[in-house]
Amino acid sequence: MTPAPPIDAHVRLDTHPTHPSAVIAVLTGSQASITHTGLEAAGWTVVAENVLVLVRIDHEEPYWAKDAATHLAAEGTTVEITPRLQEAMDEEWTWASYPMSWCTRSEIREVSNAAQKIHDDIRHGRLLIHAHADDGHTAVAVGTYLGRNGKSVYLYGEDHLRQIADTFDSPAQALVAFEKVHAADMRPGPAPLTDTERAAAEARAPLALTAAKPEPAHPEPETVPAYAADAGDHDALLDAFLDAHGDWERWRTWDDDSTVANHESLTLRALFDHEAQGRDTKWTLAAYETPVSERLWHATVAASTPAEIVLAVLNSAAGESAWGPAASLTETTITQATRPLADAGWKQTIEGHYIRWEAPGEEAAGIQFDAFAAGQRPSSALPTWTVWGGNAVHQPTWALELSAHFPTPLLQDIAFELAGGHGIRTVRPAPPEGPALRTVQAGVSPAPPAPRLSNRGR
C-alpha cells in the first residue's frame, strides 16, 4: 500500500500524568483537525483544545495507542511517541489469575475489547441498563440497545470480563426473565461504578490534567435547592423525629447497627441502618393494614439523601395520609402527585414506559414513574417511583425508591419539598484523584461461565 502524502499535523503520544495505563495525544499543525477526527472515531476523548486521552477498562491503552499511531502515520500524520510510552507499548504483560486460562494473549484482548464496547455503549447512552443484581459471583444486569430494532441483553461480569450472555426480543421479556432469577437482589438501573470505571472516568475529566488547587482554609456554606443540599446527620433526624412524635417508639433489634421506629398501632414502621453510607439504604419505611398483614406500601431512602428531603418523608409518613392503600395509579392521580413539580416548571418527558420530571437549572434532580413496575405484583423489587438528585436517574447522588401503592399525598409532599424547599450545602474542593491504575492487575478472581436466563417465552 502506497503511504499517503504528508499532512501538516503532528501528534505527540505520552502516558497520562496520573493514570499510568492511559495515553495522552497532543495535536499541533494547521491540519490537526484531520488527526483529531480520526482519534475521536477510534474512541479517544477530548479533554482540552487539541488534547485527547485514550482510557480503557482493560488497561490495554498502550496496545491500542500503538495501533492508532500506525494508522495515523500511514495517513500522513507525523507521530512522536515518548520513550516511557514506547516502553509500555513494547511490554508484554499478562493478567494474574485470569479466569479464562485457555485463552491466548490475543484472545484475551478480543474478550476485553468486547467488554470495552459494552462499557462504551452504556457510557454513551446507546445501551440503557434497566436493572442490576449480584448473583454471588459477580454483577449481572439487563438492558436494551436504543435505536431502531434494538435488542435487549443480559450482561454478566464486570469491567474487562463483562459479556453478553443472553438476548431478548423486548425489554419487558428481558426484565421478566431477569426478575425470575434475581428478584431477591434486583435493583433498578446500572450497578455502582467499579473502581476501574471510576478511575477511567477521572482520567477522562478535563481537570485531571491540571494542577490541583489548594483547599480553602474553611469550607463555605451556601443555600441551595433542597435536593442539592448536604445529607446532614440522619441519626440526629431519627432522634428528633422520635422526640417530636410521642406515638412512635424506638426499638433496637438484635443487630446493634439497626433501630426500628414503630408506631403505637404497629402498622407503620421505619427501619434505620446506622452504618449505611452513600447510596446504601439508610431508611426502609413500610405500612401495613394490620400488624400481621402484608405490606400496603414501602419506601427506601439512601444515606446520601439531603436532610430536608428525609424530614419531609418522615413528617408526611407520620400524618394520617400514610394509612391505607393508595388510590389507583391513573393519569389523574399521577398528575395530582406531581403537580408541585409542574407548577415549578420542571420538565416532563416520556421515554418508553418511563415518565420523568426533571428540575430546571444546573442542579440535577427528578422524579421518575415506571409504568412497567406499576403493573407488577406488590412484592416486586422494582420501584414504581424513583426520586433522585445529582448526576442522572441511573447513577444518582441520592435516591428514594417507592412502591406502587405509595400514598399519593405522601408523594405530593415530597414533590413540594423538591419544588420549593431549600437547604445548606458546604462548598468543598473536588475530591482527590483515586489510586493510579496498575499495568498488571493482580488477583483477578476466577468467575464461573455466564448463565443463560431461561423461561423467556420466546
Secondary structure, DSSP 8 states (H G I E B T S, - for coil): -------S-EEEEEE-SS-TT-EEEEEESTTHHHHHHHHHHTT-EEEETTEEEE--TTS-HHHHHHHHHHHHHHTT-EEEE-HHHHHHHH-----TT-S-TT--HHHHHHHHHHHHHHHHHHHTTSEEEEEEEE-SSSEEEEEEE-STT--EEEEESSGGG-EEEEEESSHHHHHHHHHHHHTTT-EES-----HHHHHHHHHHSGGGGS------SS-EEEEEEGGGS----HHHHHHHHHHH-TTEEEEE-SSTTEEEEEETTSSEEEEEETT--TTSEEEEEEEESSTTS-EEEEEEEETTS-HHHHHHHHHHHTSGGGSS------HHHHHHHHHHHHHTT-EEEEETTEEEEE-SSSS-EEEEEEHHHHTS-TT-SS-SEEEEEEEETTEEEEEEEE-TT--HHHHHHHHHHHHH-EEEEEE-----------SS------------------
